[in-house]
Amino acid sequence: MSREGELSDPNAQGGDALDRALRPQTFDDYVGQRKAKSNLKVYVEAARGRSEALDHVLLFGPPGLGKTTLAQILAREMGVGFRATSGPVIAKAGDLAAILTNLEPNDVLFIDEIHRLPAIVEEILYPAMEDYALDIVIGEGPSARSVRLDLSPFTLVGATTRAGLLATPLRDRFGIPLRLEFYEPEELARIVMAAARK
């Protein structure tokens, strides 16, 4: 396939590698979002200094502003693993439990379109975000019992274009809510020039 085909077809073989190559790798490489980037740098430095997981981060704003890229940079700057999924993919509480129990200490879990999580899955997130624990119900009826599973500390980075659709209890558990703004024309020019050089 021609180079031109790879650039125009996001499903073309090698398209993922090209996408990764174009993404900025550090906060310093990331163009725009000065306020959000500045705040994140301070939070990351503090968390690294304490050797703790960063507080949970909610990135919200219109599509195409770099929420996924910022989450990846956040994990890289923290020196931890990065796991990504999206709200519509997590259909059952067990799906989320499987992801959470496989995280390493201080890893970043990125959930895109977090506003589309089913309510039952959201409720499982509450103790996971607050106490790094999962409350699982085993069995049914009178023989049902609740078991608490301890989780490794982690940072949840939720991304949404519609923060107003998040349930208040979920939104309140994000200690670092950051609104991303549209890029200035000169920032867009810098992004295009940086991509052209790669």
Buried (B, 14 or more C-beta within 10 A) or exposed (E): EEEEEBEEEEEBEEBEEBEEEEBBBEBEEBBBBEEBBEBBBEBBEEBBEEEEBBBBBBBBBEEEBBBBBBBBBBBBBBEBBBBBBBBEBBEEBEBBBEBBEEBEBBBBBBBBBBBBBBEEBBBBBBBBBEEBBBBBEEEEEEEEEEEEBEBBEBBBBBBBBEBEEBBEEBBEBBEBBBBBEEBEEEBEEBBEEBEEEE
